[in-house]
C-alpha cells in the first residue's frame, strides 16, 4: 500500500477520499503545525506529501524522504518549499492556483474599502462605547475610492482579477510586473507606481526578487494620502519600515492580511495603530474556495503518485 503524509490539519472528508483511493494516510491533526522532526520521521517511507504554507519543506526534509514522488501543497504560494531541490530529486510539485483568485481579489477589495472608509475603526468605536456624538458633517471622514489610482505590484491572476473589480469601482489602474502584460491598465516602473498610486496593492509571490520590495525607500516615495494593501506574503514588505511610516503619518494607512511572522505576536506595534486594518491570512478563506483547494491539492497528490497529469504542476 502506498503511503501519504498530510502535514497540517486537513478536512476529514478529503482524508477519507485519500483512504478510499487505496492510500495509507498519516495525518497531523492539530492547528499548531508539526515539528520538523515529526515531518522527517514520517516522510521517510511516504510516497506523497500533502503540505500547506505552515510547513517548511526544505532540503533537510526532502533528504529525509526516501521514496517521495510528489509534494502537493494546499496553496498557490510555494515559498515554503525548496522547489529547485525537490525537482533535482525528481519529486513533482502540485499547487492550487486559479481556484482562489476571486476569493483573494474580493478580500483585497474588502481591505481597500475597509481602510479607506474606516469601516473597522467605526465598528470599534461603537463596540467600545465611544460613539458619543451626534452625526456631524466632519465625523469619521474617510477617503473616496472612486476616481483614485490603484497601483498593482505584480500582474498575475490576482492582479488581473483586481483590474476587473477596480473598473467597477471607477478606479484608474497602473501596474508594475517583470514584463508588460496584455491587460486594460498602464504598465509603469515601480518608482512611478509608488509616487502616483492612491492605493498600492501587492499581488506578487514571495521570492528573492520580491523580498521587502516595499521598503523604507519605496514608502518614502508614496503619497502621504496613500494606502498600502497586502494579502500576498508578509515578507514582501519590510514591516518595521511600514510601522515606522504609519506612526509618523508618512502614508495614511495600511490593510494587511499577511505578516512577516504569523500569527503576529500580541506586542506587534501594528496592533496599536488606528489607521491599520488587520486580518489573519484569510485571503482564500471561503467555504467554496477552500473546498476547491482541497479537491485540487488531493487530485494533484493522487496524480503525482500514479505518474499521471496533475491539475496544476510547477
Ligand atoms: C496561498 O494559497 O498561498 C494562500 O496564502 C493561502 O490560501
py3Dmol code that shows the C-alpha trace and the ligand (Angstrom):
import py3Dmol

protein = """\
ATOM      1  CA  UNK A   1       0.000   0.000   0.000  1.00  0.00           C
ATOM      2  CA  UNK A   2       1.330   3.443  -0.895  1.00  0.00           C
ATOM      3  CA  UNK A   3       1.606   5.958   1.886  1.00  0.00           C
ATOM      4  CA  UNK A   4       0.916   9.688   2.054  1.00  0.00           C
ATOM      5  CA  UNK A   5       1.775  12.142   4.752  1.00  0.00           C
ATOM      6  CA  UNK A   6      -0.547  15.080   5.473  1.00  0.00           C
ATOM      7  CA  UNK A   7       1.474  17.590   7.471  1.00  0.00           C
ATOM      8  CA  UNK A   8      -1.229  20.044   8.548  1.00  0.00           C
ATOM      9  CA  UNK A   9      -4.772  19.843   9.898  1.00  0.00           C
ATOM     10  CA  UNK A  10      -6.856  18.965   6.847  1.00  0.00           C
ATOM     11  CA  UNK A  11     -10.517  18.254   6.125  1.00  0.00           C
ATOM     12  CA  UNK A  12     -11.667  14.778   7.312  1.00  0.00           C
ATOM     13  CA  UNK A  13     -13.755  14.135   4.214  1.00  0.00           C
ATOM     14  CA  UNK A  14     -10.720  14.622   1.982  1.00  0.00           C
ATOM     15  CA  UNK A  15      -8.553  12.385   4.166  1.00  0.00           C
ATOM     16  CA  UNK A  16     -11.291   9.759   3.746  1.00  0.00           C
ATOM     17  CA  UNK A  17     -11.170  10.366  -0.015  1.00  0.00           C
ATOM     18  CA  UNK A  18      -7.446   9.554   0.004  1.00  0.00           C
ATOM     19  CA  UNK A  19      -8.074   6.364   2.007  1.00  0.00           C
ATOM     20  CA  UNK A  20     -10.935   5.386  -0.310  1.00  0.00           C
ATOM     21  CA  UNK A  21      -8.416   5.673  -3.129  1.00  0.00           C
ATOM     22  CA  UNK A  22      -6.352   2.935  -1.570  1.00  0.00           C
ATOM     23  CA  UNK A  23      -3.745   5.021   0.241  1.00  0.00           C
ATOM     24  CA  UNK A  24      -2.417   4.653   3.742  1.00  0.00           C
ATOM     25  CA  UNK A  25      -2.662   8.121   5.319  1.00  0.00           C
ATOM     26  CA  UNK A  26      -0.678   9.508   8.205  1.00  0.00           C
ATOM     27  CA  UNK A  27      -2.223  12.899   9.042  1.00  0.00           C
ATOM     28  CA  UNK A  28      -1.290  15.607  11.519  1.00  0.00           C
ATOM     29  CA  UNK A  29      -4.335  16.755  13.466  1.00  0.00           C
ATOM     30  CA  UNK A  30      -3.631  19.970  15.335  1.00  0.00           C
ATOM     31  CA  UNK A  31      -3.838  23.629  14.301  1.00  0.00           C
ATOM     32  CA  UNK A  32      -0.301  24.021  15.638  1.00  0.00           C
ATOM     33  CA  UNK A  33       1.955  22.691  12.880  1.00  0.00           C
ATOM     34  CA  UNK A  34       4.146  19.637  13.454  1.00  0.00           C
ATOM     35  CA  UNK A  35       7.847  19.941  14.234  1.00  0.00           C
ATOM     36  CA  UNK A  36      10.410  19.348  11.533  1.00  0.00           C
ATOM     37  CA  UNK A  37      11.443  16.213  13.440  1.00  0.00           C
ATOM     38  CA  UNK A  38       7.912  14.794  13.139  1.00  0.00           C
ATOM     39  CA  UNK A  39       7.799  15.514   9.407  1.00  0.00           C
ATOM     40  CA  UNK A  40      11.264  13.989   8.858  1.00  0.00           C
ATOM     41  CA  UNK A  41      10.351  10.840  10.766  1.00  0.00           C
ATOM     42  CA  UNK A  42       7.086  10.349   8.919  1.00  0.00           C
ATOM     43  CA  UNK A  43       8.175  11.336   5.446  1.00  0.00           C
ATOM     44  CA  UNK A  44      10.922   8.731   5.262  1.00  0.00           C
ATOM     45  CA  UNK A  45       8.666   6.000   3.804  1.00  0.00           C
ATOM     46  CA  UNK A  46       5.993   8.246   2.243  1.00  0.00           C
ATOM     47  CA  UNK A  47       5.219   8.239  -1.478  1.00  0.00           C
ATOM     48  CA  UNK A  48       3.440  11.569  -1.328  1.00  0.00           C
ATOM     49  CA  UNK A  49       3.301  14.649   0.874  1.00  0.00           C
ATOM     50  CA  UNK A  50       0.292  16.946   1.207  1.00  0.00           C
ATOM     51  CA  UNK A  51       1.535  20.109   2.911  1.00  0.00           C
ATOM     52  CA  UNK A  52       0.493  23.694   3.455  1.00  0.00           C
ATOM     53  CA  UNK A  53       2.218  27.012   3.952  1.00  0.00           C
ATOM     54  CA  UNK A  54       2.729  26.261   7.664  1.00  0.00           C
ATOM     55  CA  UNK A  55       5.241  23.515   6.799  1.00  0.00           C
ATOM     56  CA  UNK A  56       8.797  24.352   5.783  1.00  0.00           C
ATOM     57  CA  UNK A  57       9.776  21.754   3.195  1.00  0.00           C
ATOM     58  CA  UNK A  58      13.493  22.410   2.917  1.00  0.00           C
ATOM     59  CA  UNK A  59      16.483  20.299   1.866  1.00  0.00           C
ATOM     60  CA  UNK A  60      16.662  18.579   5.224  1.00  0.00           C
ATOM     61  CA  UNK A  61      13.051  17.411   4.970  1.00  0.00           C
ATOM     62  CA  UNK A  62      13.429  16.434   1.320  1.00  0.00           C
ATOM     63  CA  UNK A  63      16.598  14.458   2.131  1.00  0.00           C
ATOM     64  CA  UNK A  64      14.718  12.550   4.833  1.00  0.00           C
ATOM     65  CA  UNK A  65      12.246  11.305   2.205  1.00  0.00           C
ATOM     66  CA  UNK A  66      13.472   8.078   0.683  1.00  0.00           C
ATOM     67  CA  UNK A  67      10.721   7.344  -1.849  1.00  0.00           C
ATOM     68  CA  UNK A  68       8.796  10.596  -2.252  1.00  0.00           C
ATOM     69  CA  UNK A  69       7.292  11.106  -5.719  1.00  0.00           C
ATOM     70  CA  UNK A  70       5.177  14.186  -5.119  1.00  0.00           C
ATOM     71  CA  UNK A  71       4.730  17.216  -2.897  1.00  0.00           C
ATOM     72  CA  UNK A  72       1.258  18.699  -3.209  1.00  0.00           C
ATOM     73  CA  UNK A  73       0.692  21.975  -1.437  1.00  0.00           C
ATOM     74  CA  UNK A  74      -2.707  23.223  -0.346  1.00  0.00           C
ATOM     75  CA  UNK A  75      -1.809  26.753  -1.503  1.00  0.00           C
ATOM     76  CA  UNK A  76      -0.993  28.846  -4.521  1.00  0.00           C
ATOM     77  CA  UNK A  77       2.177  30.106  -2.813  1.00  0.00           C
ATOM     78  CA  UNK A  78       5.159  27.776  -2.727  1.00  0.00           C
ATOM     79  CA  UNK A  79       7.822  29.841  -0.971  1.00  0.00           C
ATOM     80  CA  UNK A  80       7.735  27.291   1.878  1.00  0.00           C
ATOM     81  CA  UNK A  81       9.093  24.580  -0.435  1.00  0.00           C
ATOM     82  CA  UNK A  82      12.621  24.266  -1.810  1.00  0.00           C
ATOM     83  CA  UNK A  83      11.214  23.746  -5.298  1.00  0.00           C
ATOM     84  CA  UNK A  84      14.541  23.526  -7.145  1.00  0.00           C
ATOM     85  CA  UNK A  85      15.943  20.975  -4.739  1.00  0.00           C
ATOM     86  CA  UNK A  86      12.788  18.860  -4.862  1.00  0.00           C
ATOM     87  CA  UNK A  87      12.853  18.926  -8.661  1.00  0.00           C
ATOM     88  CA  UNK A  88      16.527  17.956  -8.679  1.00  0.00           C
ATOM     89  CA  UNK A  89      15.420  14.844  -6.775  1.00  0.00           C
ATOM     90  CA  UNK A  90      12.726  14.180  -9.416  1.00  0.00           C
ATOM     91  CA  UNK A  91       9.953  14.995  -6.952  1.00  0.00           C
ATOM     92  CA  UNK A  92       6.938  16.567  -8.669  1.00  0.00           C
ATOM     93  CA  UNK A  93       5.185  19.578  -7.119  1.00  0.00           C
ATOM     94  CA  UNK A  94       1.488  20.392  -7.288  1.00  0.00           C
ATOM     95  CA  UNK A  95      -0.180  23.633  -6.161  1.00  0.00           C
ATOM     96  CA  UNK A  96      -3.586  25.336  -6.283  1.00  0.00           C
ATOM     97  CA  UNK A  97      -3.696  28.474  -8.443  1.00  0.00           C
ATOM     98  CA  UNK A  98      -6.873  29.761 -10.192  1.00  0.00           C
ATOM     99  CA  UNK A  99      -9.345  28.382  -7.661  1.00  0.00           C
ATOM    100  CA  UNK A 100      -8.544  31.045  -5.065  1.00  0.00           C
ATOM    101  CA  UNK A 101      -8.122  34.041  -7.363  1.00  0.00           C
ATOM    102  CA  UNK A 102     -11.611  35.525  -6.941  1.00  0.00           C
ATOM    103  CA  UNK A 103     -11.806  34.957  -3.199  1.00  0.00           C
ATOM    104  CA  UNK A 104      -8.435  36.648  -2.706  1.00  0.00           C
ATOM    105  CA  UNK A 105      -9.254  39.569  -5.016  1.00  0.00           C
ATOM    106  CA  UNK A 106     -12.555  40.061  -3.149  1.00  0.00           C
ATOM    107  CA  UNK A 107     -10.753  40.162   0.190  1.00  0.00           C
ATOM    108  CA  UNK A 108      -8.273  42.702  -1.184  1.00  0.00           C
ATOM    109  CA  UNK A 109     -11.152  44.914  -2.266  1.00  0.00           C
ATOM    110  CA  UNK A 110     -12.715  44.450   1.140  1.00  0.00           C
ATOM    111  CA  UNK A 111      -9.458  45.649   2.685  1.00  0.00           C
ATOM    112  CA  UNK A 112      -9.273  48.653   0.353  1.00  0.00           C
ATOM    113  CA  UNK A 113     -12.806  49.722   1.288  1.00  0.00           C
ATOM    114  CA  UNK A 114     -12.339  48.921   4.969  1.00  0.00           C
ATOM    115  CA  UNK A 115      -9.226  51.029   5.369  1.00  0.00           C
ATOM    116  CA  UNK A 116     -10.307  53.875   3.067  1.00  0.00           C
ATOM    117  CA  UNK A 117     -13.781  54.219   4.598  1.00  0.00           C
ATOM    118  CA  UNK A 118     -12.640  53.433   8.171  1.00  0.00           C
ATOM    119  CA  UNK A 119     -15.152  50.590   8.476  1.00  0.00           C
ATOM    120  CA  UNK A 120     -13.293  48.605  11.131  1.00  0.00           C
ATOM    121  CA  UNK A 121     -12.441  51.764  13.065  1.00  0.00           C
ATOM    122  CA  UNK A 122     -16.132  52.701  13.063  1.00  0.00           C
ATOM    123  CA  UNK A 123     -17.096  49.252  14.312  1.00  0.00           C
ATOM    124  CA  UNK A 124     -14.507  49.539  17.115  1.00  0.00           C
ATOM    125  CA  UNK A 125     -15.815  52.962  18.030  1.00  0.00           C
ATOM    126  CA  UNK A 126     -19.314  51.598  18.570  1.00  0.00           C
ATOM    127  CA  UNK A 127     -18.252  48.410  20.351  1.00  0.00           C
ATOM    128  CA  UNK A 128     -16.034  50.271  22.789  1.00  0.00           C
ATOM    129  CA  UNK A 129     -18.813  52.733  23.645  1.00  0.00           C
ATOM    130  CA  UNK A 130     -17.087  55.696  22.015  1.00  0.00           C
ATOM    131  CA  UNK A 131     -19.836  56.754  19.606  1.00  0.00           C
ATOM    132  CA  UNK A 132     -20.874  59.574  21.863  1.00  0.00           C
ATOM    133  CA  UNK A 133     -21.577  62.421  19.477  1.00  0.00           C
ATOM    134  CA  UNK A 134     -24.462  63.050  17.070  1.00  0.00           C
ATOM    135  CA  UNK A 135     -23.981  62.981  13.299  1.00  0.00           C
ATOM    136  CA  UNK A 136     -21.911  65.894  12.027  1.00  0.00           C
ATOM    137  CA  UNK A 137     -20.613  66.634   8.513  1.00  0.00           C
ATOM    138  CA  UNK A 138     -16.991  66.092   9.530  1.00  0.00           C
ATOM    139  CA  UNK A 139     -17.376  62.929  11.587  1.00  0.00           C
ATOM    140  CA  UNK A 140     -15.275  59.849  10.662  1.00  0.00           C
ATOM    141  CA  UNK A 141     -14.304  61.117   7.243  1.00  0.00           C
ATOM    142  CA  UNK A 142     -12.584  58.606   5.040  1.00  0.00           C
ATOM    143  CA  UNK A 143     -11.129  58.588   1.566  1.00  0.00           C
ATOM    144  CA  UNK A 144     -13.118  58.144  -1.643  1.00  0.00           C
ATOM    145  CA  UNK A 145     -12.172  55.084  -3.712  1.00  0.00           C
ATOM    146  CA  UNK A 146     -13.957  56.123  -6.912  1.00  0.00           C
ATOM    147  CA  UNK A 147     -11.673  58.053  -9.279  1.00  0.00           C
ATOM    148  CA  UNK A 148      -8.481  57.081  -7.456  1.00  0.00           C
ATOM    149  CA  UNK A 149      -5.363  55.366  -8.786  1.00  0.00           C
ATOM    150  CA  UNK A 150      -4.849  51.728  -7.901  1.00  0.00           C
ATOM    151  CA  UNK A 151      -1.219  50.620  -8.274  1.00  0.00           C
ATOM    152  CA  UNK A 152      -0.809  46.868  -8.507  1.00  0.00           C
ATOM    153  CA  UNK A 153       2.626  45.357  -7.947  1.00  0.00           C
ATOM    154  CA  UNK A 154       2.638  42.051  -9.859  1.00  0.00           C
ATOM    155  CA  UNK A 155       0.278  41.165 -12.698  1.00  0.00           C
ATOM    156  CA  UNK A 156      -0.639  37.511 -12.409  1.00  0.00           C
ATOM    157  CA  UNK A 157      -4.077  36.003 -11.930  1.00  0.00           C
ATOM    158  CA  UNK A 158      -4.900  38.041  -8.834  1.00  0.00           C
ATOM    159  CA  UNK A 159      -3.675  41.281 -10.420  1.00  0.00           C
ATOM    160  CA  UNK A 160      -5.992  40.683 -13.369  1.00  0.00           C
ATOM    161  CA  UNK A 161      -8.939  39.931 -11.079  1.00  0.00           C
ATOM    162  CA  UNK A 162      -8.203  43.208  -9.278  1.00  0.00           C
ATOM    163  CA  UNK A 163      -8.346  45.171 -12.541  1.00  0.00           C
ATOM    164  CA  UNK A 164     -11.866  43.829 -13.167  1.00  0.00           C
ATOM    165  CA  UNK A 165     -13.023  44.912  -9.728  1.00  0.00           C
ATOM    166  CA  UNK A 166     -11.223  48.276  -9.875  1.00  0.00           C
ATOM    167  CA  UNK A 167     -13.014  49.196 -13.105  1.00  0.00           C
ATOM    168  CA  UNK A 168     -16.333  48.590 -11.366  1.00  0.00           C
ATOM    169  CA  UNK A 169     -15.270  50.990  -8.648  1.00  0.00           C
ATOM    170  CA  UNK A 170     -14.282  53.662 -11.185  1.00  0.00           C
ATOM    171  CA  UNK A 171     -10.564  53.470 -10.428  1.00  0.00           C
ATOM    172  CA  UNK A 172      -7.647  54.072 -12.770  1.00  0.00           C
ATOM    173  CA  UNK A 173      -5.236  51.143 -12.687  1.00  0.00           C
ATOM    174  CA  UNK A 174      -1.466  51.211 -13.122  1.00  0.00           C
ATOM    175  CA  UNK A 175       0.776  48.221 -12.547  1.00  0.00           C
ATOM    176  CA  UNK A 176       4.332  47.013 -12.438  1.00  0.00           C
ATOM    177  CA  UNK A 177       5.487  43.490 -13.166  1.00  0.00           C
ATOM    178  CA  UNK A 178       8.525  41.767 -14.651  1.00  0.00           C
ATOM    179  CA  UNK A 179       7.053  42.050 -18.140  1.00  0.00           C
ATOM    180  CA  UNK A 180       4.315  44.124 -19.740  1.00  0.00           C
ATOM    181  CA  UNK A 181       1.014  42.243 -19.926  1.00  0.00           C
ATOM    182  CA  UNK A 182      -1.946  42.457 -22.275  1.00  0.00           C
ATOM    183  CA  UNK A 183      -4.308  43.999 -19.728  1.00  0.00           C
ATOM    184  CA  UNK A 184      -6.530  47.066 -19.508  1.00  0.00           C
ATOM    185  CA  UNK A 185      -4.120  49.009 -17.275  1.00  0.00           C
ATOM    186  CA  UNK A 186      -0.994  51.121 -17.682  1.00  0.00           C
ATOM    187  CA  UNK A 187       2.388  49.439 -17.265  1.00  0.00           C
ATOM    188  CA  UNK A 188       4.702  51.689 -15.222  1.00  0.00           C
ATOM    189  CA  UNK A 189       8.003  51.389 -13.367  1.00  0.00           C
ATOM    190  CA  UNK A 190       7.981  50.731  -9.642  1.00  0.00           C
ATOM    191  CA  UNK A 191       9.072  54.260  -8.689  1.00  0.00           C
ATOM    192  CA  UNK A 192       6.260  55.822 -10.702  1.00  0.00           C
ATOM    193  CA  UNK A 193       3.789  53.379  -9.184  1.00  0.00           C
ATOM    194  CA  UNK A 194       4.920  54.301  -5.665  1.00  0.00           C
ATOM    195  CA  UNK A 195       4.608  58.027  -6.407  1.00  0.00           C
ATOM    196  CA  UNK A 196       1.298  58.024  -8.298  1.00  0.00           C
ATOM    197  CA  UNK A 197      -0.870  55.432  -6.560  1.00  0.00           C
ATOM    198  CA  UNK A 198      -3.563  56.262  -4.047  1.00  0.00           C
ATOM    199  CA  UNK A 199      -3.774  52.575  -3.183  1.00  0.00           C
ATOM    200  CA  UNK A 200      -0.778  50.272  -3.610  1.00  0.00           C
ATOM    201  CA  UNK A 201      -1.670  46.577  -3.663  1.00  0.00           C
ATOM    202  CA  UNK A 202       0.915  43.822  -3.562  1.00  0.00           C
ATOM    203  CA  UNK A 203      -0.021  40.888  -5.765  1.00  0.00           C
ATOM    204  CA  UNK A 204       3.333  39.153  -6.099  1.00  0.00           C
ATOM    205  CA  UNK A 205       4.631  35.825  -4.888  1.00  0.00           C
ATOM    206  CA  UNK A 206       7.490  35.772  -2.396  1.00  0.00           C
ATOM    207  CA  UNK A 207      10.868  35.083  -3.954  1.00  0.00           C
ATOM    208  CA  UNK A 208      14.349  36.647  -3.626  1.00  0.00           C
ATOM    209  CA  UNK A 209      13.372  39.472  -6.025  1.00  0.00           C
ATOM    210  CA  UNK A 210      10.184  40.417  -4.149  1.00  0.00           C
ATOM    211  CA  UNK A 211      11.514  40.078  -0.575  1.00  0.00           C
ATOM    212  CA  UNK A 212      10.988  43.546   1.041  1.00  0.00           C
ATOM    213  CA  UNK A 213      10.040  45.010  -2.333  1.00  0.00           C
ATOM    214  CA  UNK A 214       8.201  47.584  -0.237  1.00  0.00           C
ATOM    215  CA  UNK A 215      10.915  49.041   1.978  1.00  0.00           C
ATOM    216  CA  UNK A 216      11.672  52.432   3.552  1.00  0.00           C
ATOM    217  CA  UNK A 217      12.760  53.760   0.193  1.00  0.00           C
ATOM    218  CA  UNK A 218       9.518  52.723  -1.547  1.00  0.00           C
ATOM    219  CA  UNK A 219       7.355  54.090   1.256  1.00  0.00           C
ATOM    220  CA  UNK A 220       9.210  57.432   1.200  1.00  0.00           C
ATOM    221  CA  UNK A 221       8.084  57.809  -2.426  1.00  0.00           C
ATOM    222  CA  UNK A 222       4.395  57.162  -1.666  1.00  0.00           C
ATOM    223  CA  UNK A 223       1.882  59.988  -1.261  1.00  0.00           C
ATOM    224  CA  UNK A 224       1.128  60.930   2.342  1.00  0.00           C
ATOM    225  CA  UNK A 225      -2.527  60.284   1.498  1.00  0.00           C
ATOM    226  CA  UNK A 226      -1.881  56.778   0.108  1.00  0.00           C
ATOM    227  CA  UNK A 227      -2.761  53.341   1.476  1.00  0.00           C
ATOM    228  CA  UNK A 228      -0.806  50.086   1.278  1.00  0.00           C
ATOM    229  CA  UNK A 229      -2.641  46.767   0.980  1.00  0.00           C
ATOM    230  CA  UNK A 230      -1.089  43.318   1.200  1.00  0.00           C
ATOM    231  CA  UNK A 231      -2.646  39.854   1.034  1.00  0.00           C
ATOM    232  CA  UNK A 232       0.259  38.040  -0.646  1.00  0.00           C
ATOM    233  CA  UNK A 233       3.104  37.213   1.750  1.00  0.00           C
ATOM    234  CA  UNK A 234       4.202  39.266   4.753  1.00  0.00           C
ATOM    235  CA  UNK A 235       7.857  39.275   3.797  1.00  0.00           C
ATOM    236  CA  UNK A 236       7.284  41.329   0.645  1.00  0.00           C
ATOM    237  CA  UNK A 237       7.005  44.333   2.984  1.00  0.00           C
ATOM    238  CA  UNK A 238       9.643  45.500   5.443  1.00  0.00           C
ATOM    239  CA  UNK A 239       7.184  45.561   8.336  1.00  0.00           C
ATOM    240  CA  UNK A 240       9.458  47.608  10.595  1.00  0.00           C
ATOM    241  CA  UNK A 241       9.764  50.329   7.956  1.00  0.00           C
ATOM    242  CA  UNK A 242       6.000  50.272   7.368  1.00  0.00           C
ATOM    243  CA  UNK A 243       5.176  50.505  11.075  1.00  0.00           C
ATOM    244  CA  UNK A 244       7.521  53.471  11.446  1.00  0.00           C
ATOM    245  CA  UNK A 245       5.987  55.205   8.412  1.00  0.00           C
ATOM    246  CA  UNK A 246       2.447  54.665   9.718  1.00  0.00           C
ATOM    247  CA  UNK A 247       3.376  56.055  13.117  1.00  0.00           C
ATOM    248  CA  UNK A 248       4.926  59.143  11.517  1.00  0.00           C
ATOM    249  CA  UNK A 249       1.973  59.647   9.156  1.00  0.00           C
ATOM    250  CA  UNK A 250       4.150  59.169   6.067  1.00  0.00           C
ATOM    251  CA  UNK A 251       1.254  57.287   4.480  1.00  0.00           C
ATOM    252  CA  UNK A 252      -2.381  57.410   5.517  1.00  0.00           C
ATOM    253  CA  UNK A 253      -2.982  53.767   6.288  1.00  0.00           C
ATOM    254  CA  UNK A 254      -2.464  50.098   5.561  1.00  0.00           C
ATOM    255  CA  UNK A 255      -4.563  46.960   5.354  1.00  0.00           C
ATOM    256  CA  UNK A 256      -2.695  43.737   5.915  1.00  0.00           C
ATOM    257  CA  UNK A 257      -3.800  40.114   5.687  1.00  0.00           C
ATOM    258  CA  UNK A 258      -0.267  38.682   5.901  1.00  0.00           C
ATOM    259  CA  UNK A 259       2.705  39.383   8.147  1.00  0.00           C
ATOM    260  CA  UNK A 260       6.418  38.725   8.450  1.00  0.00           C
ATOM    261  CA  UNK A 261       5.621  36.433  11.367  1.00  0.00           C
ATOM    262  CA  UNK A 262       2.304  34.550  11.586  1.00  0.00           C
ATOM    263  CA  UNK A 263       0.422  34.543  13.843  1.00  0.00           C
ATOM    264  CA  UNK A 264       1.667  38.031  14.780  1.00  0.00           C
ATOM    265  CA  UNK A 265       2.725  38.432  18.381  1.00  0.00           C
ATOM    266  CA  UNK A 266       0.444  40.327  20.743  1.00  0.00           C
ATOM    267  CA  UNK A 267       3.065  43.047  21.187  1.00  0.00           C
ATOM    268  CA  UNK A 268       3.355  43.760  17.446  1.00  0.00           C
ATOM    269  CA  UNK A 269       3.126  47.593  17.288  1.00  0.00           C
ATOM    270  CA  UNK A 270       0.787  47.396  14.258  1.00  0.00           C
ATOM    271  CA  UNK A 271      -1.980  46.290  16.617  1.00  0.00           C
ATOM    272  CA  UNK A 272      -1.906  49.660  18.374  1.00  0.00           C
ATOM    273  CA  UNK A 273      -2.321  51.742  15.204  1.00  0.00           C
ATOM    274  CA  UNK A 274      -5.808  53.068  14.366  1.00  0.00           C
ATOM    275  CA  UNK A 275      -5.068  53.592  10.668  1.00  0.00           C
ATOM    276  CA  UNK A 276      -4.374  49.905  10.028  1.00  0.00           C
ATOM    277  CA  UNK A 277      -6.806  47.103   9.227  1.00  0.00           C
ATOM    278  CA  UNK A 278      -5.517  43.661  10.157  1.00  0.00           C
ATOM    279  CA  UNK A 279      -6.915  40.277   9.126  1.00  0.00           C
ATOM    280  CA  UNK A 280      -5.430  36.845   9.918  1.00  0.00           C
ATOM    281  CA  UNK A 281      -4.317  35.479   6.492  1.00  0.00           C
ATOM    282  CA  UNK A 282      -7.849  34.852   5.202  1.00  0.00           C
ATOM    283  CA  UNK A 283      -7.423  35.766   1.519  1.00  0.00           C
ATOM    284  CA  UNK A 284      -8.703  32.404   0.296  1.00  0.00           C
ATOM    285  CA  UNK A 285     -10.808  31.593   3.345  1.00  0.00           C
ATOM    286  CA  UNK A 286     -14.290  30.947   1.983  1.00  0.00           C
ATOM    287  CA  UNK A 287     -16.082  27.597   2.270  1.00  0.00           C
ATOM    288  CA  UNK A 288     -16.292  27.330  -1.503  1.00  0.00           C
ATOM    289  CA  UNK A 289     -12.658  28.180  -2.239  1.00  0.00           C
ATOM    290  CA  UNK A 290     -11.171  26.009   0.494  1.00  0.00           C
ATOM    291  CA  UNK A 291     -13.171  23.046  -0.859  1.00  0.00           C
ATOM    292  CA  UNK A 292     -11.836  23.703  -4.357  1.00  0.00           C
ATOM    293  CA  UNK A 293      -8.289  23.982  -2.991  1.00  0.00           C
ATOM    294  CA  UNK A 294      -8.777  20.676  -1.160  1.00  0.00           C
ATOM    295  CA  UNK A 295     -10.023  18.965  -4.299  1.00  0.00           C
ATOM    296  CA  UNK A 296      -7.190  20.292  -6.465  1.00  0.00           C
ATOM    297  CA  UNK A 297      -4.467  19.504  -3.913  1.00  0.00           C
ATOM    298  CA  UNK A 298      -5.761  15.973  -3.303  1.00  0.00           C
ATOM    299  CA  UNK A 299      -6.115  15.261  -7.022  1.00  0.00           C
ATOM    300  CA  UNK A 300      -2.627  16.666  -7.654  1.00  0.00           C
ATOM    301  CA  UNK A 301      -1.322  14.325  -4.964  1.00  0.00           C
ATOM    302  CA  UNK A 302      -3.038  11.264  -6.440  1.00  0.00           C
ATOM    303  CA  UNK A 303      -1.866  12.144  -9.952  1.00  0.00           C
ATOM    304  CA  UNK A 304       1.698  12.609  -8.709  1.00  0.00           C
ATOM    305  CA  UNK A 305       1.666   9.223  -7.037  1.00  0.00           C
ATOM    306  CA  UNK A 306       0.211   7.471 -10.076  1.00  0.00           C
ATOM    307  CA  UNK A 307       2.524   9.301 -12.505  1.00  0.00           C
ATOM    308  CA  UNK A 308      -0.446  10.974 -14.201  1.00  0.00           C
ATOM    309  CA  UNK A 309      -1.053  14.579 -15.242  1.00  0.00           C
ATOM    310  CA  UNK A 310      -1.723  16.936 -12.342  1.00  0.00           C
ATOM    311  CA  UNK A 311      -4.325  19.711 -12.453  1.00  0.00           C
ATOM    312  CA  UNK A 312      -1.659  22.332 -11.619  1.00  0.00           C
ATOM    313  CA  UNK A 313       2.022  21.410 -11.516  1.00  0.00           C
ATOM    314  CA  UNK A 314       5.014  23.682 -11.022  1.00  0.00           C
TER     315      UNK A 314
END
"""
ligand_1 = """\
7
LIG
C -1.928 30.563 -0.590
O -2.638 29.707 -1.126
O -0.732 30.674 -0.854
C -2.585 31.481 0.395
O -1.688 32.269 1.074
C -3.462 30.719 1.354
O -4.546 30.282 0.621
"""
view = py3Dmol.view(width=600, height=400)
view.addModel(protein, "pdb")
view.setStyle({"model": 0}, {"cartoon": {"style": "trace"}})
view.addModel(ligand_1, "xyz")
view.setStyle({"model": 1}, {"stick": {}})
view.zoomTo()
view.show()
